[in-house]
């Protein structure tokens, strides 16, 4: 899970800058971290759905083979 940059690093870099610039950077980092997490979550969801479809498809076929043996 992407939690964005380390707070101490951000504070060190932006402590001399106006608060609005630091807040803007933190919001941008949060948005980027959220976007990265969302895309990874969608990929995991697709993989899980594919695994369930494969399982549901192969289970009856396996049962039929066992029954015919």
Buried (B, 14 or more C-beta within 10 A) or exposed (E): EEEBBEEEEBEEEBEEEEEEEBEEBBEEBEEEBEEEBEEEEEEEEEEEEEEEEEEEEEEEEEEEEEEEE
